[in-house]
């Protein structure tokens, strides 16, 4: 197994007075979920162990009381030191290769997966974000490339190609660079010094993680942003993996707002309510007569909306298997209802209609129960996007090509099954996250939240009235 070394020796001066009570990495993203625990969840999921944490002597007891024996706590033997010295301390206890991680960076699991799957013999491999935010670009560790190779690393670089995201693979050749920089610059040297020295020798390469979610927490504003980003990361890590541009553009903005409207402990109830509405809508569609295309497409959009809201709320609540299975069951009924609506839209029956309908109904269980999987889906799995499937299949059926619609439905569902697997959900949040930040919500954002909630209610009412009139 690959060991992990976590650097946690900073004093978090820009997070005072909050950091006077506990170390920065023990501040919470969700109630009961610290930054460090969020990181450790991803290391555990990747099968990495043992985990070493290098910190200050005054912080050691806080980490031990929180983490117990799950992490090996190492302490630096001096008061003033840089983050490279933490790696230097760790090298006395663990030999490369190992993963070096910053304790104040939150990231999605896919970033870690890409880094671990990268094959290289270089001393260091960094994760490179080529399109960071303006704030991250100013604060982050900049990386310069020439002809695709890392040639310089440093915070003061003017010409850059991206920034490091806080995850670094350290291999055997790295020890010499760490020791050389410490001997020349002393304990206050930084990791960027060793990376820059190695880059000049061509001993640093990178993995492109542009577009993946991550955040470096240095200030109270950063922590507030990380808490919001945490919702999106949880949705990506524990929600469905086969969503494509249609759902992400036309459904997810509304469902993400709705799922985050109430307090965190209410998200399970939101998931149950959305699942109940989805179950009811699916049941109605199973017995509905043939509908006109506008109403049919409106109902299919409602199925996609409610399905994503139930799935997203369960992911944000970090719910257990019980709620996940309840949501999956509601989605299965809704899938059957959507298929029934499409079948009734078929203009005529062919000799193969009945077998195709049976296969389409059976395949509907695949996205409902295998849509949330451990491994990252293939490049073409976005084709199985629920909203795209519903609209495309209905459009083809209304056009008179019923058999084509059924074959498309079957192939679309089966695409979700590669690969398969359901990740274990982390503990459910309780109470309020520490610290409680005084972050003001703007007038425009309050209006948008209220409009999102009202718009969702209005959509359900209009759908109910339209169906009643039909």
PyMOL commands that set and color helices and strands:
alter all, ss='L'
color gray80, all
select helices_A, chain A and resi 13-15+18-20+24-26+35-45+57-67+83-90+109-117+134-139+174-185+191-200+220-238+245-250+252-259+264-287+293-316+321-344+353-370+381-384+386-398+402-415+443-469
alter helices_A, ss='H'
color red, helices_A
select strands_A, chain A and resi 3-8+28-30+33-34+51-55+72-75+98-102+105-107+124-129+142-146+149-154+162-170+204-208+214-216
alter strands_A, ss='S'
color yellow, strands_A
deselect
rebuild
show_as cartoon
